Amino acid sequence: KNRREVFVNEEWKSYAEKSLRAEANRFGIKILAYAFLPARLELLAENPPDVRVFDRMLKFFMQDTEIEYKLKERRRLWLGNYFTKGITVDDSLEDAIAEMQKLGATVLTGGKTEAQA
């Protein structure tokens, strides 16, 4: 697919990052790591007891960033849906974080932000 490289613009990436953190905070979602790649967002978060809370948080984040992007760029940001993959009890959280780090993710641990090179 021909994907637009949205998150290469640092100003826009910063806006999206602030929106993601604000919505996660508002809904009580603990984000473990995230990576804004040129054409997508990779996100690792703890699943709340009610998964609908996570879905609502993503919906509000996507709406906020979609509106802002549409105002500035006059086109859509998100393609509609998103894909989620849950980590099961058999999966290693450390392995998942290591995979995110390979993408250059910002890893949030113990309330600290660790920007990866």
N, CA and C atoms as an extended XYZ file, in Angstrom:
351
Properties=species:S:1:pos:R:3:atomname:S:1:resname:S:1:resid:I:1 pbc="F F F"
N         0.832       -1.193        0.000 N   LYS     1
C         0.000        0.000        0.000 CA  LYS     1
C         0.869        1.247        0.000 C   LYS     1
N         0.343        2.280       -0.602 N   ASN     2
C         1.040        3.557       -0.647 CA  ASN     2
C         0.635        4.376        0.580 C   ASN     2
N         1.447        4.349        1.615 N   ARG     3
C         1.130        5.053        2.862 CA  ARG     3
C         1.786        6.417        2.879 C   ARG     3
N         1.028        7.378        3.391 N   ARG     4
C         1.594        8.714        3.558 CA  ARG     4
C         2.488        8.725        4.791 C   ARG     4
N         3.578        9.420        4.701 N   GLU     5
C         4.487        9.536        5.836 CA  GLU     5
C         4.117       10.775        6.641 C   GLU     5
N         3.230       10.574        7.586 N   VAL     6
C         2.664       11.662        8.373 CA  VAL     6
C         3.577       12.073        9.518 C   VAL     6
N         4.135       11.080       10.192 N   PHE     7
C         4.846       11.368       11.435 CA  PHE     7
C         6.332       11.670       11.235 C   PHE     7
N         6.708       12.133       10.060 N   VAL     8
C         8.077       12.599        9.834 CA  VAL     8
C         8.184       14.086       10.183 C   VAL     8
N         7.068       14.774       10.240 N   ASN     9
C         7.017       16.182       10.620 CA  ASN     9
C         7.058       16.267       12.149 C   ASN     9
N         8.123       16.849       12.692 N   GLU    10
C         8.313       16.878       14.149 CA  GLU    10
C         7.212       17.649       14.877 C   GLU    10
N         6.732       18.724       14.280 N   GLU    11
C         5.659       19.496       14.916 CA  GLU    11
C         4.397       18.652       15.033 C   GLU    11
N         4.065       17.970       13.942 N   TRP    12
C         2.869       17.136       13.956 CA  TRP    12
C         3.044       15.944       14.889 C   TRP    12
N         4.217       15.328       14.863 N   LYS    13
C         4.517       14.198       15.743 CA  LYS    13
C         4.395       14.609       17.209 C   LYS    13
N         4.871       15.784       17.539 N   SER    14
C         4.781       16.302       18.906 CA  SER    14
C         3.328       16.502       19.319 C   SER    14
N         2.513       17.042       18.417 N   TYR    15
C         1.093       17.224       18.710 CA  TYR    15
C         0.430       15.878       18.993 C   TYR    15
N         0.693       14.897       18.145 N   ALA    16
C         0.087       13.576       18.298 CA  ALA    16
C         0.543       12.909       19.591 C   ALA    16
N         1.809       13.076       19.938 N   GLU    17
C         2.340       12.501       21.176 CA  GLU    17
C         1.647       13.112       22.392 C   GLU    17
N         1.481       14.428       22.398 N   LYS    18
C         0.794       15.089       23.520 CA  LYS    18
C        -0.646       14.630       23.620 C   LYS    18
N        -1.301       14.489       22.477 N   SER    19
C        -2.686       14.023       22.467 CA  SER    19
C        -2.785       12.597       23.002 C   SER    19
N        -1.888       11.726       22.573 N   LEU    20
C        -1.889       10.340       23.039 CA  LEU    20
C        -1.719       10.272       24.550 C   LEU    20
N        -0.751       11.002       25.058 N   ARG    21
C        -0.506       10.994       26.506 CA  ARG    21
C        -1.678       11.586       27.291 C   ARG    21
N        -2.267       12.650       26.763 N   ALA    22
C        -3.406       13.281       27.446 CA  ALA    22
C        -4.606       12.344       27.507 C   ALA    22
N        -4.903       11.693       26.396 N   GLU    23
C        -6.053       10.780       26.371 CA  GLU    23
C        -5.795        9.555       27.244 C   GLU    23
N        -4.587        9.022       27.209 N   ALA    24
C        -4.263        7.876       28.061 CA  ALA    24
C        -4.414        8.254       29.529 C   ALA    24
N        -3.942        9.432       29.884 N   ASN    25
C        -4.062        9.912       31.253 CA  ASN    25
C        -5.533       10.083       31.638 C   ASN    25
N        -6.307       10.668       30.755 N   ARG    26
C        -7.726       10.911       31.015 CA  ARG    26
C        -8.490        9.615       31.259 C   ARG    26
N        -8.143        8.566       30.524 N   PHE    27
C        -8.849        7.291       30.638 CA  PHE    27
C        -8.157        6.305       31.581 C   PHE    27
N        -7.043        6.713       32.166 N   GLY    28
C        -6.341        5.849       33.111 CA  GLY    28
C        -5.644        4.664       32.455 C   GLY    28
N        -5.205        4.843       31.212 N   ILE    29
C        -4.505        3.790       30.482 CA  ILE    29
C        -3.006        3.947       30.711 C   ILE    29
N        -2.351        2.888       31.133 N   LYS    30
C        -0.904        2.935       31.350 CA  LYS    30
C        -0.199        2.552       30.054 C   LYS    30
N         0.433        3.534       29.434 N   ILE    31
C         1.201        3.294       28.220 CA  ILE    31
C         2.591        2.822       28.620 C   ILE    31
N         3.023        1.709       28.043 N   LEU    32
C         4.342        1.157       28.338 CA  LEU    32
C         5.380        1.625       27.334 C   LEU    32
N         4.975        1.724       26.066 N   ALA    33
C         5.896        2.174       25.016 CA  ALA    33
C         5.079        2.601       23.803 C   ALA    33
N         5.651        3.522       23.036 N   TYR    34
C         5.014        3.920       21.784 CA  TYR    34
C         6.079        4.377       20.805 C   TYR    34
N         5.754        4.219       19.525 N   ALA    35
C         6.672        4.647       18.471 CA  ALA    35
C         5.841        5.238       17.342 C   ALA    35
N         6.084        6.516       17.050 N   PHE    36
C         5.480        7.144       15.886 CA  PHE    36
C         6.412        6.880       14.710 C   PHE    36
N         6.025        5.927       13.876 N   LEU    37
C         6.773        5.603       12.672 CA  LEU    37
C         6.255        6.501       11.559 C   LEU    37
N         6.949        6.604       10.457 N   PRO    38
C         6.515        7.556        9.425 CA  PRO    38
C         5.033        7.445        9.031 C   PRO    38
N         4.511        6.223        8.948 N   ALA    39
C         3.139        6.061        8.450 CA  ALA    39
C         2.183        5.420        9.451 C   ALA    39
N         2.633        5.210       10.679 N   ARG    40
C         1.742        4.570       11.648 CA  ARG    40
C         2.237        4.784       13.073 C   ARG    40
N         1.390        4.385       14.013 N   LEU    41
C         1.719        4.425       15.430 CA  LEU    41
C         1.758        2.999       15.949 C   LEU    41
N         2.832        2.657       16.639 N   GLU    42
C         2.919        1.388       17.360 CA  GLU    42
C         2.760        1.730       18.833 C   GLU    42
N         1.883        1.005       19.519 N   LEU    43
C         1.554        1.333       20.907 CA  LEU    43
C         1.509        0.065       21.738 C   LEU    43
N         2.160        0.105       22.894 N   LEU    44
C         2.124       -0.993       23.849 CA  LEU    44
C         1.589       -0.422       25.153 C   LEU    44
N         0.464       -0.961       25.614 N   ALA    45
C        -0.174       -0.446       26.824 CA  ALA    45
C        -0.743       -1.598       27.635 C   ALA    45
N        -0.903       -1.363       28.936 N   GLU    46
C        -1.561       -2.354       29.776 CA  GLU    46
C        -3.045       -2.342       29.453 C   GLU    46
N        -3.619       -3.519       29.372 N   ASN    47
C        -5.038       -3.633       29.093 CA  ASN    47
C        -5.819       -3.371       30.382 C   ASN    47
N        -6.755       -2.419       30.358 N   PRO    48
C        -7.570       -2.188       31.553 CA  PRO    48
C        -8.546       -3.350       31.750 C   PRO    48
N        -9.109       -3.481       32.946 N   PRO    49
C       -10.072       -4.563       33.189 CA  PRO    49
C       -11.222       -4.560       32.168 C   PRO    49
N       -11.650       -3.393       31.764 N   ASP    50
C       -12.699       -3.271       30.753 CA  ASP    50
C       -12.052       -2.768       29.464 C   ASP    50
N       -11.899       -3.644       28.472 N   VAL    51
C       -11.197       -3.298       27.235 CA  VAL    51
C       -11.886       -2.153       26.492 C   VAL    51
N       -13.158       -1.930       26.769 N   ARG    52
C       -13.862       -0.827       26.109 CA  ARG    52
C       -13.255        0.528       26.472 C   ARG    52
N       -12.646        0.613       27.648 N   VAL    53
C       -11.986        1.855       28.059 CA  VAL    53
C       -10.813        2.147       27.125 C   VAL    53
N       -10.047        1.121       26.788 N   PHE    54
C        -8.925        1.280       25.860 CA  PHE    54
C        -9.439        1.706       24.486 C   PHE    54
N       -10.497        1.072       24.028 N   ASP    55
C       -11.090        1.425       22.735 CA  ASP    55
C       -11.563        2.880       22.720 C   ASP    55
N       -12.177        3.325       23.809 N   ARG    56
C       -12.631        4.732       23.890 CA  ARG    56
C       -11.455        5.686       23.869 C   ARG    56
N       -10.394        5.341       24.603 N   MET    57
C        -9.207        6.197       24.620 CA  MET    57
C        -8.657        6.345       23.202 C   MET    57
N        -8.527        5.222       22.479 N   LEU    58
C        -8.023        5.287       21.108 CA  LEU    58
C        -8.958        6.088       20.208 C   LEU    58
N       -10.246        5.917       20.401 N   LYS    59
C       -11.226        6.656       19.593 CA  LYS    59
C       -11.055        8.163       19.786 C   LYS    59
N       -10.935        8.607       21.032 N   PHE    60
C       -10.776       10.035       21.297 CA  PHE    60
C        -9.440       10.554       20.778 C   PHE    60
N        -8.378        9.769       20.943 N   PHE    61
C        -7.070       10.154       20.412 CA  PHE    61
C        -7.133       10.299       18.894 C   PHE    61
N        -7.726        9.311       18.238 N   MET    62
C        -7.813        9.345       16.780 CA  MET    62
C        -8.693       10.503       16.299 C   MET    62
N        -9.772       10.790       17.012 N   GLN    63
C       -10.625       11.913       16.636 CA  GLN    63
C        -9.890       13.237       16.772 C   GLN    63
N        -9.212       13.414       17.899 N   ASP    64
C        -8.485       14.663       18.137 CA  ASP    64
C        -7.430       14.896       17.063 C   ASP    64
N        -6.622       13.889       16.807 N   THR    65
C        -5.553       14.056       15.837 CA  THR    65
C        -6.096       14.152       14.412 C   THR    65
N        -7.181       13.444       14.131 N   GLU    66
C        -7.803       13.507       12.795 CA  GLU    66
C        -8.302       14.921       12.499 C   GLU    66
N        -8.990       15.513       13.468 N   ILE    67
C        -9.528       16.866       13.277 CA  ILE    67
C        -8.404       17.860       13.055 C   ILE    67
N        -7.396       17.810       13.886 N   GLU    68
C        -6.270       18.742       13.779 CA  GLU    68
C        -5.543       18.574       12.441 C   GLU    68
N        -5.323       17.331       12.054 N   TYR    69
C        -4.620       17.063       10.801 CA  TYR    69
C        -5.449       17.535        9.605 C   TYR    69
N        -6.737       17.277        9.657 N   LYS    70
C        -7.619       17.662        8.553 CA  LYS    70
C        -7.665       19.177        8.391 C   LYS    70
N        -7.654       19.902        9.512 N   LEU    71
C        -7.650       21.361        9.455 CA  LEU    71
C        -6.385       21.891        8.793 C   LEU    71
N        -5.261       21.274        9.093 N   LYS    72
C        -3.979       21.749        8.568 CA  LYS    72
C        -3.660       21.229        7.171 C   LYS    72
N        -3.947       19.958        6.939 N   GLU    73
C        -3.515       19.314        5.695 CA  GLU    73
C        -4.636       19.112        4.681 C   GLU    73
N        -5.862       19.301        5.122 N   ARG    74
C        -7.038       19.132        4.256 CA  ARG    74
C        -7.185       17.705        3.718 C   ARG    74
N        -6.780       16.742        4.510 N   ARG    75
C        -7.007       15.345        4.158 CA  ARG    75
C        -7.020       14.504        5.425 C   ARG    75
N        -7.484       13.275        5.271 N   ARG    76
C        -7.630       12.375        6.419 CA  ARG    76
C        -6.277       11.882        6.914 C   ARG    76
N        -6.248       11.623        8.205 N   LEU    77
C        -5.045       11.066        8.824 CA  LEU    77
C        -5.150        9.547        8.934 C   LEU    77
N        -6.189        9.083        9.574 N   TRP    78
C        -6.344        7.653        9.844 CA  TRP    78
C        -7.188        7.000        8.757 C   TRP    78
N        -6.907        5.753        8.502 N   LEU    79
C        -7.621        5.019        7.466 CA  LEU    79
C        -8.917        4.392        7.979 C   LEU    79
N        -9.261        4.632        9.182 N   GLY    80
C       -10.509        4.097        9.727 CA  GLY    80
C       -10.250        3.288       10.976 C   GLY    80
N       -10.008        2.026       10.823 N   ASN    81
C        -9.818        1.149       11.963 CA  ASN    81
C        -8.361        1.046       12.370 C   ASN    81
N        -8.146        0.367       13.448 N   TYR    82
C        -6.797        0.096       13.917 CA  TYR    82
C        -6.702       -1.386       14.213 C   TYR    82
N        -5.510       -1.892       14.279 N   PHE    83
C        -5.265       -3.300       14.548 CA  PHE    83
C        -4.656       -3.417       15.931 C   PHE    83
N        -5.177       -4.320       16.721 N   THR    84
C        -4.597       -4.548       18.040 CA  THR    84
C        -4.200       -6.010       18.157 C   THR    84
N        -3.114       -6.234       18.859 N   LYS    85
C        -2.683       -7.584       19.180 CA  LYS    85
C        -2.416       -7.627       20.668 C   LYS    85
N        -3.105       -8.475       21.333 N   GLY    86
C        -2.910       -8.595       22.768 CA  GLY    86
C        -1.709       -9.464       23.093 C   GLY    86
N        -1.056       -9.126       24.174 N   ILE    87
C         0.026       -9.972       24.682 CA  ILE    87
C        -0.610      -10.886       25.720 C   ILE    87
N        -0.422      -12.176       25.548 N   THR    88
C        -1.028      -13.133       26.472 CA  THR    88
C        -0.069      -13.425       27.620 C   THR    88
N        -0.551      -14.199       28.566 N   VAL    89
C         0.299      -14.541       29.714 CA  VAL    89
C         1.519      -15.346       29.285 C   VAL    89
N         1.443      -15.992       28.114 N   ASP    90
C         2.585      -16.766       27.622 CA  ASP    90
C         3.634      -15.892       26.947 C   ASP    90
N         3.250      -14.664       26.601 N   ASP    91
C         4.174      -13.740       25.940 CA  ASP    91
C         5.020      -13.017       26.983 C   ASP    91
N         6.178      -12.586       26.563 N   SER    92
C         7.077      -11.864       27.449 CA  SER    92
C         6.923      -10.363       27.230 C   SER    92
N         6.603       -9.660       28.286 N   LEU    93
C         6.511       -8.202       28.198 CA  LEU    93
C         7.862       -7.606       27.835 C   LEU    93
N         8.923       -8.185       28.379 N   GLU    94
C        10.264       -7.699       28.076 CA  GLU    94
C        10.571       -7.846       26.581 C   GLU    94
N        10.136       -8.963       25.995 N   ASP    95
C        10.346       -9.164       24.557 CA  ASP    95
C         9.555       -8.142       23.749 C   ASP    95
N         8.326       -7.865       24.190 N   ALA    96
C         7.490       -6.887       23.487 CA  ALA    96
C         8.124       -5.504       23.548 C   ALA    96
N         8.646       -5.136       24.707 N   ILE    97
C         9.306       -3.831       24.852 CA  ILE    97
C        10.579       -3.796       24.014 C   ILE    97
N        11.322       -4.897       23.988 N   ALA    98
C        12.545       -4.962       23.170 CA  ALA    98
C        12.204       -4.772       21.692 C   ALA    98
N        11.100       -5.362       21.236 N   GLU    99
C        10.670       -5.177       19.846 CA  GLU    99
C        10.316       -3.719       19.587 C   GLU    99
N         9.663       -3.089       20.547 N   MET   100
C         9.317       -1.670       20.400 CA  MET   100
C        10.586       -0.823       20.344 C   MET   100
N        11.578       -1.173       21.150 N   GLN   101
C        12.823       -0.416       21.154 CA  GLN   101
C        13.529       -0.493       19.805 C   GLN   101
N        13.407       -1.620       19.128 N   LYS   102
C        13.988       -1.754       17.789 CA  LYS   102
C        13.371       -0.755       16.819 C   LYS   102
N        12.139       -0.358       17.104 N   LEU   103
C        11.446        0.626       16.266 CA  LEU   103
C        11.794        2.060       16.657 C   LEU   103
N        12.604        2.213       17.716 N   GLY   104
C        12.946        3.551       18.190 CA  GLY   104
C        11.907        4.109       19.134 C   GLY   104
N        11.210        3.222       19.833 N   ALA   105
C        10.102        3.632       20.693 CA  ALA   105
C        10.548        4.464       21.885 C   ALA   105
N         9.622        5.273       22.349 N   THR   106
C         9.747        5.915       23.646 CA  THR   106
C         9.178        4.915       24.638 C   THR   106
N         9.982        4.505       25.604 N   VAL   107
C         9.561        3.516       26.589 CA  VAL   107
C         9.277        4.238       27.895 C   VAL   107
N         8.107        3.996       28.432 N   LEU   108
C         7.708        4.612       29.692 CA  LEU   108
C         7.755        3.540       30.769 C   LEU   108
N         8.627        3.714       31.741 N   THR   109
C         8.741        2.739       32.819 CA  THR   109
C         8.825        3.489       34.121 C   THR   109
N         8.040        3.071       35.076 N   GLY   110
C         8.075        3.682       36.400 CA  GLY   110
C         7.846        5.183       36.376 C   GLY   110
N         7.011        5.638       35.437 N   GLY   111
C         6.706        7.069       35.351 CA  GLY   111
C         7.763        7.876       34.639 C   GLY   111
N         8.861        7.239       34.187 N   LYS   112
C         9.920        7.963       33.486 CA  LYS   112
C         9.787        7.753       31.993 C   LYS   112
N        10.230        8.704       31.246 N   THR   113
C        10.255        8.580       29.790 CA  THR   113
C        11.681        8.310       29.362 C   THR   113
N        11.867        7.261       28.599 N   GLU   114
C        13.188        6.937       28.070 CA  GLU   114
C        13.114        6.968       26.563 C   GLU   114
N        13.637        8.006       25.959 N   ALA   115
C        13.634        8.096       24.497 CA  ALA   115
C        14.751        7.224       23.955 C   ALA   115
N        14.394        6.351       23.033 N   GLN   116
C        15.375        5.435       22.458 CA  GLN   116
C        15.940        6.039       21.185 C   GLN   116
N        17.224        5.817       20.951 N   ALA   117
C        17.876        6.341       19.748 CA  ALA   117
C        17.538        5.501       18.535 C   ALA   117
